[in-house]
Amino acid sequence: MVNIQKAAVIGCGFVGSTIAYTLMQKGIFSEMVLLDANEPKAQGEAMDISHGLPFSHAMDIYAGTYEDIADAAVVIITAGANQKPGETRLDLVHKNARIMKSIISDIKRVKCEGILLIVTNPVDILTQVALKESGFPKERVIGSGTVLDTARLKYLISEKLNVDSRNVHAFIAGEHGDSELAVWSCANIYGIGLDEFGKIKGYADFDKEKDKIYHAVRDSAYEIIERKGATYYGIGMAAAKIAESIVRDSHTVAPVSVSLNGEYGLSGLCLSIPSVVGRGGAEQVLEINFNEEETEKLRQSAEELKSVLQEIDLA
């Protein structure tokens, strides 16, 4: 029996602990269990976060084992090797695929019926690994995808145009990585087309600015890792938002990593595509009319991921 008020976080490094801390502040769960290969680390994080409860919401936070996650509604997986300076997300694939397979084996062993939210990079590849290994219905295995990239895109557009980022409607699709694409054809500011709004703000040609913004979004993680060694605040908030969409059954549209079955002419892989997220997980993959250039870039992104998947033993 799934307890909709219970979450589990597997992996208590920078990302996992930040997600747990963010979830505590949101107050959407009444129970949260933390797991880590280094058990004292999970215990320490649970203790530290619990000490903030008097300032937040009533909640039971503790370190546990896989048996403790059996009834969790959302299982957030962040465990894996960290991305090092100069290393791409895809460079991590072989080490983290092995770790993911081991984790999924334990999740199956305890017969967990919750939704798996994969955050470990490369997230699109590892979402596919988790889906294959678990045998779960595809809507119950989703990745954090390009939700953070999309937030970065909205922020940078808002800074360039001096407008509230919450009024920016735009998204990143494809791989959460170097081949991702900004879907400019759908971008707008409160219903006003991006190029038109750019003219209102004094830009005769906003295309040049869009190219700068895209590259800044794509390279954000590298820039942050070079400066501070890891990224965790942004992804912590992004993952918590996805978890909240599931628990509150809010039917939020977000570019999560989902299994494709013919959408956009693609299948056999997970890719970050706008989807409706609610109590059932990724309840509907949205097939949007990208322009011809964007459709081709999405196909190229998929081809890159497929070439990596061929190198991994998913049997």
C-alpha positions as CSV (number, residue, x, y, z in Angstrom):
1,M,0.0,0.0,0.0
2,V,1.5,3.3,-1.1
3,N,1.7,6.1,1.5
4,I,1.2,9.3,-0.5
5,Q,2.7,11.3,2.3
6,K,6.0,9.4,2.3
7,A,9.1,10.0,0.2
8,A,12.5,8.3,0.0
9,V,15.8,9.8,-1.2
10,I,18.5,7.4,-2.2
11,G,21.9,9.0,-2.2
12,C,22.8,11.7,0.3
13,G,25.5,13.6,-1.4
14,F,25.1,17.3,-2.3
15,V,22.1,16.8,-4.5
16,G,20.3,14.2,-2.4
17,S,20.6,16.1,0.8
18,T,19.6,19.4,-0.9
19,I,16.5,17.7,-2.3
20,A,15.7,16.3,1.2
21,Y,16.2,19.8,2.8
22,T,14.0,21.4,0.1
23,L,11.2,18.8,0.6
24,M,11.3,19.4,4.3
25,Q,10.8,23.1,3.8
26,K,7.9,22.5,1.4
27,G,6.1,20.4,4.0
28,I,4.4,18.2,1.4
29,F,5.4,14.9,3.1
30,S,4.9,13.7,6.6
31,E,7.6,11.1,6.4
32,M,10.9,10.9,4.6
33,V,13.6,8.2,4.6
34,L,17.2,8.8,3.5
35,L,19.4,6.0,2.2
36,D,23.1,6.1,1.3
37,A,25.8,3.5,0.8
38,N,27.6,5.4,3.6
39,E,25.0,4.9,6.3
40,P,26.4,7.3,8.8
41,K,26.2,10.0,6.1
42,A,22.5,9.4,5.8
43,Q,22.1,9.4,9.5
44,G,23.9,12.7,9.8
45,E,21.9,14.4,7.1
46,A,18.6,13.1,8.7
47,M,19.7,14.6,12.0
48,D,20.8,17.9,10.6
49,I,17.6,18.4,8.5
50,S,15.4,17.3,11.4
51,H,16.8,20.0,13.6
52,G,15.2,22.6,11.3
53,L,11.7,21.1,11.8
54,P,10.7,23.5,14.6
55,F,11.0,26.3,12.0
56,S,9.1,24.4,9.3
57,H,6.5,21.6,9.3
58,A,5.8,18.5,11.4
59,M,7.6,15.6,9.7
60,D,9.4,12.3,10.5
61,I,12.9,12.3,8.9
62,Y,15.2,9.3,9.4
63,A,17.9,7.2,7.8
64,G,16.8,3.7,6.8
65,T,17.1,0.7,4.6
66,Y,15.4,-0.4,1.4
67,E,12.8,-2.2,3.5
68,D,11.7,1.3,4.7
69,I,11.0,2.6,1.2
70,A,8.5,-0.2,0.3
71,D,5.5,2.1,0.8
72,A,7.0,5.4,-0.4
73,A,4.9,7.3,-2.9
74,V,8.0,8.9,-4.5
75,V,11.5,7.4,-4.6
76,I,14.1,10.0,-5.6
77,I,17.3,8.5,-6.8
78,T,20.4,10.7,-6.8
79,A,23.1,8.1,-6.0
80,G,26.1,7.9,-8.3
81,A,29.5,9.3,-9.2
82,N,29.7,13.1,-9.4
83,Q,30.5,15.0,-12.6
84,K,34.1,16.3,-12.4
85,P,35.4,19.5,-14.0
86,G,35.8,18.9,-17.7
87,E,33.7,15.8,-17.7
88,T,30.4,15.6,-19.6
89,R,27.3,14.0,-18.2
90,L,27.6,11.2,-20.7
91,D,31.2,10.4,-19.5
92,L,29.5,9.2,-16.3
93,V,27.3,6.7,-18.0
94,H,29.1,3.4,-17.4
95,K,29.8,3.9,-13.6
96,N,26.4,5.2,-12.9
97,A,24.5,2.6,-14.9
98,R,26.1,-0.1,-12.7
99,I,25.0,1.8,-9.6
100,M,21.5,2.3,-10.9
101,K,21.1,-1.4,-11.7
102,S,22.0,-2.3,-8.2
103,I,19.6,0.2,-6.7
104,I,16.7,-0.9,-8.9
105,S,17.4,-4.5,-7.9
106,D,16.9,-3.6,-4.2
107,I,13.8,-1.5,-5.0
108,K,12.2,-4.5,-6.8
109,R,13.2,-6.8,-3.9
110,V,11.1,-4.8,-1.4
111,K,8.2,-4.6,-3.9
112,C,8.0,-0.8,-3.9
113,E,5.0,0.5,-5.8
114,G,5.8,4.2,-5.8
115,I,7.0,6.4,-8.6
116,L,10.7,6.5,-9.3
117,L,12.2,10.0,-9.9
118,I,15.7,9.6,-11.4
119,V,18.0,12.6,-10.9
120,T,21.5,10.9,-11.3
121,N,23.3,11.9,-14.4
122,P,23.3,11.3,-17.3
123,V,19.6,11.4,-16.4
124,D,18.0,10.4,-19.7
125,I,20.2,7.4,-20.0
126,L,19.7,6.3,-16.4
127,T,16.0,6.8,-16.6
128,Q,16.0,4.3,-19.5
129,V,18.2,1.9,-17.4
130,A,15.8,2.2,-14.4
131,L,12.8,1.6,-16.6
132,K,14.3,-1.4,-18.2
133,E,15.6,-2.9,-15.0
134,S,12.5,-2.3,-12.9
135,G,9.9,-3.5,-15.4
136,F,7.6,-0.7,-14.0
137,P,5.0,0.9,-16.3
138,K,6.7,3.8,-18.1
139,E,4.6,6.5,-16.4
140,R,6.1,5.4,-13.0
141,V,9.7,5.9,-14.0
142,I,10.6,9.5,-14.8
143,G,13.7,11.6,-14.8
144,S,14.3,15.2,-13.7
145,G,15.1,15.8,-17.4
146,T,15.5,19.4,-18.5
147,V,13.3,20.9,-15.7
148,L,16.4,22.7,-14.3
149,D,17.7,23.7,-17.8
150,T,14.2,25.2,-18.4
151,A,14.4,27.2,-15.2
152,R,17.8,28.4,-16.2
153,L,16.4,29.4,-19.6
154,K,13.5,31.3,-18.0
155,Y,15.9,33.1,-15.6
156,L,18.3,34.2,-18.3
157,I,15.5,35.4,-20.6
158,S,14.0,37.4,-17.7
159,E,17.4,39.0,-16.9
160,K,17.9,40.0,-20.5
161,L,14.4,41.4,-20.9
162,N,14.1,42.8,-17.4
163,V,10.8,40.9,-16.7
164,D,9.6,38.6,-14.0
165,S,10.9,35.0,-14.7
166,R,7.5,33.7,-13.8
167,N,6.0,35.5,-16.8
168,V,8.5,33.7,-19.1
169,H,7.1,30.7,-20.9
170,A,9.8,28.7,-22.6
171,F,11.5,25.3,-22.3
172,I,14.5,23.1,-23.1
173,A,13.9,19.7,-24.6
174,G,16.0,16.7,-25.7
175,E,19.0,15.4,-23.8
176,H,19.8,17.0,-20.4
177,G,23.2,17.8,-21.7
178,D,25.2,19.1,-24.6
179,S,22.7,18.2,-27.3
180,E,19.7,19.8,-25.6
181,L,17.7,22.4,-27.6
182,A,15.7,25.5,-26.7
183,V,12.3,25.4,-28.3
184,W,12.2,29.0,-29.3
185,S,9.2,28.6,-31.5
186,C,7.0,28.1,-28.4
187,A,8.6,30.8,-26.3
188,N,6.6,33.8,-25.2
189,I,6.3,36.4,-22.4
190,Y,2.8,36.3,-21.0
191,G,1.5,35.4,-24.5
192,I,3.6,37.9,-26.4
193,G,6.0,36.2,-28.8
194,L,9.7,36.4,-27.7
195,D,10.9,38.4,-30.7
196,E,8.0,40.8,-30.4
197,F,8.7,41.3,-26.8
198,G,12.4,41.8,-27.5
199,K,11.4,44.7,-29.9
200,I,9.3,46.2,-27.2
201,K,12.4,46.2,-25.0
202,G,14.5,47.8,-27.7
203,Y,16.1,44.8,-29.4
204,A,16.0,45.1,-33.2
205,D,17.2,41.5,-33.6
206,F,16.7,39.2,-30.6
207,D,18.0,36.2,-32.4
208,K,21.6,37.0,-31.4
209,E,20.6,37.3,-27.8
210,K,18.7,33.9,-28.0
211,D,21.9,32.2,-29.2
212,K,23.9,33.7,-26.3
213,I,21.2,32.6,-23.8
214,Y,21.0,29.1,-25.2
215,H,24.8,28.6,-24.8
216,A,24.7,30.0,-21.3
217,V,22.0,27.6,-20.4
218,R,23.8,24.6,-22.0
219,D,27.1,25.4,-20.3
220,S,25.7,26.5,-16.9
221,A,26.6,23.2,-15.1
222,Y,30.2,23.3,-16.4
223,E,30.5,26.9,-15.2
224,I,29.2,26.2,-11.8
225,I,31.2,23.0,-11.4
226,E,34.4,24.8,-12.4
227,R,33.7,27.5,-9.7
228,K,32.3,25.5,-6.8
229,G,32.8,21.8,-7.6
230,A,29.1,20.8,-7.9
231,T,25.6,22.0,-8.6
232,Y,22.8,21.2,-6.2
233,Y,20.6,24.1,-5.2
234,G,18.9,24.4,-8.6
235,I,18.4,20.7,-9.1
236,G,17.3,20.4,-5.5
237,M,14.4,22.8,-6.1
238,A,13.6,21.3,-9.5
239,A,13.3,17.7,-8.2
240,A,11.2,18.9,-5.2
241,K,8.9,20.7,-7.6
242,I,8.4,17.4,-9.6
243,A,7.8,15.5,-6.4
244,E,5.2,18.1,-5.3
245,S,3.4,17.8,-8.7
246,I,3.1,14.1,-8.0
247,V,1.9,14.4,-4.4
248,R,-0.5,17.3,-5.0
249,D,-1.7,15.6,-8.3
250,S,-1.4,19.1,-9.9
251,H,-1.1,17.9,-13.5
252,T,1.9,20.2,-14.0
253,V,3.5,20.4,-17.4
254,A,7.2,19.9,-17.1
255,P,10.0,18.7,-19.5
256,V,10.7,15.5,-17.5
257,S,12.6,12.6,-19.0
258,V,10.1,10.1,-20.2
259,S,10.0,6.9,-22.3
260,L,8.9,7.7,-25.9
261,N,6.7,5.3,-27.8
262,G,6.4,6.9,-31.2
263,E,6.0,10.5,-30.1
264,Y,8.0,12.8,-32.4
265,G,8.8,9.6,-34.4
266,L,11.1,8.4,-31.6
267,S,11.0,5.2,-29.5
268,G,13.2,3.0,-27.4
269,L,14.7,5.7,-25.3
270,C,13.9,8.3,-22.6
271,L,14.2,11.9,-23.6
272,S,13.2,15.2,-21.9
273,I,9.8,16.2,-23.3
274,P,7.0,18.4,-21.9
275,S,4.7,16.0,-20.1
276,V,1.7,16.2,-17.7
277,V,2.9,15.2,-14.2
278,G,0.5,14.1,-11.5
279,R,-0.3,11.4,-9.0
280,G,0.2,8.7,-11.7
281,G,3.7,10.1,-12.6
282,A,4.2,11.1,-16.3
283,E,0.5,10.9,-17.2
284,Q,0.7,12.2,-20.7
285,V,3.6,13.0,-23.1
286,L,2.8,16.1,-25.1
287,E,3.5,16.1,-28.8
288,I,4.1,19.7,-29.6
289,N,4.4,21.2,-33.1
290,F,8.1,22.1,-33.1
291,N,9.4,23.9,-36.2
292,E,11.5,21.9,-38.8
293,E,14.8,23.0,-37.3
294,E,13.8,22.1,-33.8
295,T,12.4,18.7,-34.9
296,E,15.7,17.9,-36.5
297,K,17.7,19.0,-33.4
298,L,15.5,16.8,-31.3
299,R,16.2,13.8,-33.6
300,Q,19.9,14.5,-33.4
301,S,19.8,14.6,-29.7
302,A,17.9,11.3,-29.6
303,E,20.5,9.7,-31.9
304,E,23.3,10.8,-29.6
305,L,21.5,9.1,-26.6
306,K,20.8,6.0,-28.6
307,S,24.4,5.6,-29.5
308,V,25.3,5.7,-25.8
309,L,22.5,3.2,-24.9
310,Q,24.0,0.7,-27.4
311,E,27.1,0.7,-25.3
312,I,25.3,-0.3,-22.1
313,D,24.2,-3.8,-21.4
314,L,20.5,-3.5,-20.7
315,A,19.8,-7.2,-21.0
